[in-house]
Each structure stands twice: as structure tokens, then as C-alpha cells.
Amino acid sequence: MVFLFGATAVAGAMLGLLAAYQSDIPLIEELEGYEGTATTIVYDRHGAEIGQFAVERRTEVEYGDLPQHLRDALVASEDQRFWRHFGFDPIGIARAIWDNYRAGRIVSGASTITQQVARELFLNREETLERKIKEAITAFRIERAYRKEEILTFYANQVHLGYNNQGIEAAAQFYMGKGTTELSVGEAAMLVGVAPNPARFNPFRSLEAAQRRRDVVLERMVAEEFLSPEEAEAARNAPIRLRSRGRDRFAPHFMEMVRGYLRDQYGDSRTYRGGLRVYTTLDSPMQRTAAESVEMALRAHDKRRGFRGFSRNVLDEGMEPAEYEDDSWSAPLAIGSVVGGVVTAAGPEPEIRIADHRARVDPSRLNWTLRTSEDLFRVGDVGEFRILANEPGPEEEDGSEGQLNLDEPLLVALDQEPLTEGAFLALDIETGAIRAVVGGFDFERSEFNRAIQARRQPGSSFKPFAYGAALATGRLAPTSLLLGEPFTWIDPVSDKPYEPRNYDGEHRGWITMRNAFEGSRNVPAVRMVHDIGPENVVALARRLGIRGELLPVLSITLGSSGVTLLEMASAYSAFPNQGVRMEPFFVSRITDRDGRELERFYPETASVIPADLAYVITHLLEGVVARGTAVRARQVGRPVAGKTGTTNEFTDAWFIGFDPEIAAAVWVGNDGNETLGDRESGARVALPAWVHFMQNGRPDPPRRGFPAPPTVALVEVDLESGQPSGGGPNTILEAFLPGTEPVTGYDR
């Protein structure tokens, strides 16, 4: 009787106050046009979503997008009488008053789902009696204006679920990496369980706490007869797979390029609140391969520098190995992934704990440390480990493809985070569209985009501009002889001597232009530029898109002026494109939230050098791969061309190259210009990343070569002497500009 009396009194009070607050209640009709803060969504070239910009993450869904078990979880957890009450629930309010009275403190609330919609959309959160009354009256009006299905959808699209996620769909993507339609019963219950206290119950903060809340929601679903006890038990036992975080964020440096453009063009408010739709040129498969390629190259280089030791030991911090938690454990474990681990047993057969899994260290993968297991590991050490397979497993250099059985022990290899940085950029030769960008090893470590912001000396990768300028004079050809003897030049400005040296310290007298180029011989190249004038090299580089400061001095031949990776990739792209350079771009079009087009971007074409000159340079670059410093690129297995670059003291390592469709550039170095180490050249450090990308970045790469324009003369010559040849093992087909070919040659 007391309970019934309380419910009746509450209902009477609410009806009595309706008239008193009538004028202050919001117009419910506004809900029809309510848009709120809309998320800006970014897509790749295939139309797949790759990121969002928002003050809050929000992706709205329709009622039909909410699976039945998700609707049931919302009702069971937040408002068991949702389908029966009329906006506010007198019975629920009376129950809450009674529960709180018995407990002597606030242990239960009574806001219905409809009241929560009213509060979020129209009212503030201040805890006053007046606000509560207005909330209930507004909820009553909402119930009169909208169907229950619509109200539940309003709620599902606005409920706050932590990390600025507004709505179930945004939270599902953020925590699980999937949409609401793909959520299992257990996953849906876990997400719904976050709502009462997102700071405490979100699974990234504490998976254990989130699982406890999931179980509470499942129990309520059983109590409301939405699930059978057996179904709830199956949902409790189903594994929870959270999406990767941190370093695994997709294309973060590229996304910052997009963010910067939007903020410049549309301002912060429209970028973060306006619901723009941004369609970019990024190719997701290429991007993933580019990131893998850079990480592979940097980790390989880092291992050659030796093991630096473990950065921490939990025992020294008063913690047991069983208590240690690592951020990387929130992501699903996979073969080839590098995750944190803590040593639980040392000695000749060390054991590692990775999340709830036991792992054994592969002893054959410790050679790079130059130490034994006994010397390396101490219980409590925390380090990085690459997952190879289940024990026992294969011993491929970079792990193997396949699925892990997480019920079995793991086989891992000791690794360490590289100190060196790297960058990668790939663009479409025909359009200039940027397909992949890697601005550094880890965006969380450094947001600086070394692919577009860093100006570094390119070393010998600048030589194609020098040789192109020499060929353009019409006085030299690939078979022309250049003198390779050492010389000293006095700079007329600084009055300081300049003495170029070859990489190997050797000098070979007279040498053909091709051999000098393929072998990256410095002295003959500098002598050649001395003869034609360095200002001509600068002029050609400018036409090809190098925009930074270029000093017309002899050392420009060897890349003494700073350039960006983007400039180099763009400049090289003109060679296989018959001398046509396409201006790089990374956004294709932008629409507003309703699909109205705001901007569309078209390729910008510039014919920068003659087609025949572009082909001859390409032909020289093919020779670098066939016989020169980039022979490792032959592993790609199809026509490619490119040039290595290494600066003094091995501070910068480069490789820029292309096939008929994609131009790609790699840089490896240290932000502080420290050396990469002795003999850590472009061929050794940067080229492997380029090769890996070209081999794995596309499912169906082109197999054709580079067609010669009709004005180019192709002549069989002796590789060493450059003289016309009638055939033989040392004969190559050389390309000449019109009028520079040997008189005994023939056109083809």
C-alpha cells in the first residue's frame, strides 16, 4: 500500500505541476529538426571510412540498425518499463525513493530513457528539483509526439559512452572496431554497461570492470526474459576483442594533413561540428603496406645497432610480474605483432607473460643482441616481443601468416623500439594523387610529419637532376666519358676549398656517364656540373617541383640543399610520365552533411621537361636497378627504376623510385642528424622498405615497362666503353636524345 500510495502521489504531483511550468518547457517540435554536433568523416579512395574529426564522436543510426539484443540490453539496463510508461515512471520513482531510504544513501535513480533524451537534448544537468520537474514534463511531451521506437533511437544516438563517444554506433566503432549490426550479445551488453559510469566501466580503462558490468546487464536481460540463462552464460563466456589503439591508429600523419586542410579552409567549428564528408586519395592497402615497410626497415636497422637493454623492471618498482599490465594488450594478439611483455622466468629458457598468455623466447632470434639468454633476461624485465607463432612454430624472419591459438603457449622474439625515424610517401604518377604517407615510426611518439615537413639533404638521389641538366645541353649523352680523377675547387663566395670524394674512396679515371651514374660516383658527377654550371641543375630541379632553397654551387650535385620527401617523389614521377608532372593532392572532394558538394579537386598538369629527356633519365635509373647501387630492387620482379642517396657521415638514407604507375620515396634518419652508423647507406637502410612496398603494396601491379618516345634513339653499345657494339655479353641497349646518338646507330 505504501508503494502504491507513493506512486500515486508522484503522478498527481507531476500532473499538478504541468501547468506551473508550461511556459518554460522547450518546444518538442524542435526535436524533429535536431541535428546536434555532427562528426566529420574521412574516407579513402575506395569509399571506406578511415577516420573522424569531432568534438564528440557521433554516427547516427536508424532503429532498424539496432539489433534486437542491443535494444533489449538498453531497456533492461536503463528503463525496464520503457515500453509501458508514458515518459516518466511513477512506479520507478517510488521504487527509487524506497531503495534510497532503506540504504540511507543514493543507490538508485529513476530517470527513464525518455527523460534522459529530454535532458541531453533540451535541458542542463544541474541537480535541482525544478530541472527534474521540467525533465519529466518534457519527457511526457516527447512520448505524446513520438513513437517508442523513435525515442529509443534518439537515446541510442546520444548516450555518452566515454572518450567523447556519443551514441552506440560511435562507441561500437571506437571500442570494438565494428558497427552495431555486428555486435554480439556480450559485446552489446558490455557497451550498454558503460553508460552509467563511462570513466569507470569503459573497457580500455579496465576490461575487468567492463566485463563485470556486462554480466550485470546480462542478468537484467534474463530477469526481463530477453535472454534465457543459457544464452546469457554463452554471452559471458564469449571472448571480447577490442580494436587496436595507439600506434595502430590508421594513417595518423595523413589524417593530420587532412585535419590541417579542413581547419584552414572551413575553420574549427565546421571541421569538428559540421559533419563534413571528406573523400581522400589514400589507398588503404598501400598505406598499410607502407607502414609495415617503414617499421620493418627501422627495426632491422635498430637491431644492427645492438640491444640497449630493458627500460624497466617491475620488481625494482615493488610490483610482481603477475600484476603488470601493458597498453598493447588491449589489441587482439596476432602473428607478427609487436607487444609488451614481462619476464616471468629467466635462465636458458626464459618465459614471458603477455596479457593472460605464456610465451617462450625463440633462442635463435637472440643473435642480434650478441648475448645469451642467461645474460639478457631477469625476472621482472619489461620489453617488446614479436609474436611468431604458437610453440613450436615457424622461424620466418618477420613472422608468418596464420591464426594464433590463444589457448596454447606462444613463441616470441625479443625486439625493441627503434630510435631512428623514417618516412614514406607514394603517389599516383598519372594523377598526382597521394596514395600513402608515413610521417614517422610512431605518431604517439612524434606528430611531426617527416614526409612533407622535414627538409633533409637527399645525397645522391639528387643526381638525376644534375645528369638531366647535362643531357639537356645536347653536348653529352649516356655514353659520354667523364673524368673521375680527384680535384679541388675554391668556392668564390666562401673562398673555401671543395673536394668531392667517392663513396669507396677510389678513382677510375675516365668513365662513361652511365657507369658513373649507376655506380653513384661523386667526382665525375661534380666535374660534369662544373662544366655545365650548377645554375642549370637548380633550374631543372625547380621545373620538376623542388621548391625549397637551392644554392647553385657544385655540391648541389650531391644533394647539399634540403628537400622534402614529397618534393622528391613528385619530381621523380615526371620521368616515367613523359616529362609531365602532376601536382600532388590528397583530397578528392568534400561534401556537407547532406551530401551537397563543397569542393572537388582535379589533377593539375604541368609539362616540365621534354618526353625524350624524361625517358633517357628513366633509362639511366633502370640501370641503377639492373647493375648499380640499387640491385636489390630487382627483387620486385618487374620493371622498376630509382636511385639511392646517402649523405656525409651516414646521417640520411634515401631511395626514390617508381614503376609505370606509382612513384614512392623512402627516407631514414635521426631528427638530430646523428649518424645512422658506418655503411648504413640508402641501399642498406631505405631500399629494403621500398622493395617491400613494391612487392606487397598492390594486388595487381603493372608488368609492362617504360615505352620510349619515337624521338629517342636506341642503340646497342658496349657497357664499359660506350662505343657501338655488334653484340656480346657486355652489350646494352642505350637511349639517346635526338642528335646525340652514335652515327652508326639505328632508330627503333
Phi, psi and omega in degrees: 000320180298318180298314181294320179298319180297317180296318180295320180296319179297315181297317179296320180296319181295317180292325180291330182273351183303314181292324184297325184253013186306316186287339183265357183279136181298156176286116184294337179300338180294337180296329182300321182258012183293127178244327178066195178279124182254142181281137171277127184247137181248134183240154174274185185293341180266000180090007178274139180291133180237355179174171181220155171234128181192150167296322174225144178278124181213124172230112185280145179232163176269165180304321181293344178278349181268112180298155185303320182292335176286318176301316181296321180295320179298313182292315182297324183276320191254334189193082187298334181259021185307315185284354185244335184274178185243037176118309170238158190239095180304323180293318178295322179294316179297320179298317180296319179299317181293317179297317181291325179295316181293324182278340182077012178199174180282111177239351185212141175251172184225014180288129176281170175301319181295320177297321179294324175297315180300316181296315185290322188269332189235332192242172176266181185254011182294139184273081177232156179297321181299317180295320179298319180294314178299323180297315181293319180294318178298320178298319178300316179294320178300318181297328179285333185266336188228153175288158180301322181298321179293320181294318179297325178291318174306313182296314181299332182271350183235352182296135181277129185230031173088155178052040179064020177274118177250110178105153183297318183297313179299319181292321178299317179294320185290312185275320188254344183072027179211166179275171182298327182294342182260359184289135172283174179299314180295320179294319178297317179296322179294315180296317178298325180292343179289330191306315183298328181206081184301327180294329184265323191257000181288140188292338177288330179281313179207103180296325180296315178296320179296322179291324176297317178295322176304316182295324177297315179297318179298321178298320179292325177294325175293316181299325179272004178064030172276334179227153170276159177304326181291320178295321178294320179295320178296321179293323178295325184274348181290139181292147175256121180249111178270154179287161178291151178233182173060240187298338182278000175303135191283130173044053187296322180291323176295318180298327177291327174298316180295315180301315180300319179296314182297317181295323178293321187271327188239351180084165184295317185300312182287328178296315187264341185237349191270356177066036178293155173242116188246118181256116187255177180266357185298136175256110188301314177300319177296320181298315180299317181293322178299315179297317177299319184296315180294315180298318179301313182294318182292321179292322178296316178297318182297322179294327178293340179274351176101165181276130183269354182094166180283140185281337181206161174224121187292332177297323178294339181263006180079021182243144175275148178306328181290342181270346187290138175233139182240139181302328184292346183283351178287341180269151177299138177284141181212154176298130180096344181283150178252123184226164176285152178209157179238136183285125179252342177212132181256197180094199184291338179233075183294148176240148185235144171257124175237107188057238180260019187244145177266138181226147175249140180277130177288113183295335181289346181263013181258000184301325183295339180278343184059028179222161178268167179302318182297325180280334188277311196258141173226138180305132181100347178297139178246128181208187178260142181221137176266129179281122182265313184181187168281154181276133347283160184213179179292165184234043176295153184300322184241033181083180183225159179283149177143180181253141176278145168260103187286357175273353180249156177299154182257154171250126185229163176239140177294136179223181174202151181290128180295144175273331182286154178254161177212164179212155183212142175212132177233140178221157179282122185295321186286330185243337187087002180293129179283124184258335181204141177219126170236116185264356180172175183295317187213117181298326179294331179281323180202125179276353181298128183265099184285349178282331183235343185256329185281131173254113183233155177290129186273356181060217185289351176292351175276347187300328178304330178288324178292313180291324177297319178295323179292317179295325183294340179291339183080359180265345183234155179221167180303339180266358179297146180271134178242143181277129183253015180281147182297152177206164179238133179239133179265118179294118183293341180274308183269346183062025180253147180284145175237121183233093180295148179230149175280156182304317182269000179077003182258157179229140190237022178066225180282138184212144180292156177304317181299313181295323177295321182289312182296323179272001180053049178281124187282315188298311179296329179293318180292319177300318180299315180292328175301323182285321184269343180097121181297337179297332177289326176295315179299318181297318179293317179300322178297316180297329182276359172107009176280115192250349179285182180292127178234115181272128181282067178239166184299327182292349176300333178304322185259018174075048183278348178259147183287140178223167175258159177298322178298316179299317182292315179298318180294317180297314180296329184296339179288336183294309178282353182258030176058037176083005179262124178255130178261131180295126181297142175212158185228357175239129181271313178200162180224135176236165174274184186295340180262006177091002178286129184286129179259322180212148171222136185250135180241148178301137177257120187260139174216119176278108191257331177218158179300148182299322182290323176296318179300320180291318181298319176297318177301318180297321175296318180292329174297325179293329177299323178284320184291320188222351191258216187287350182245033183299336178299335180292346176297340179297340180300326173084018177205172182298118175219164180211155179173181185216136174278162176210134178219132181263171180304144179063015177056045179272336180226135177235130186230153158211128175236130181202183185199158161248188183295349184241324187237131170255135183222145183228141180233137172228140174227135180182186177245139181301329180269011178066021174290154181295148174280347182118158182300130178065016176276078187269176176300322180294326184272325188259311187270320185302321179302324178294319180296316180298315180300318179295313183293332179280331190238356188281342183221143180288332185219072182289159182291145179252355181283167178262205181252109184290141180273135174299155183296340181280347181279135175264130178251120187230137174284123181226162174282130186299321185279315185269334185082001181278150177308143185228146178269008182123174181128170185293339183259016184267136174232163175265112184261150180253136182229145170290155181305130177088354179252356182282158176299146185294338180271002183284183179215151179271145176220000000 
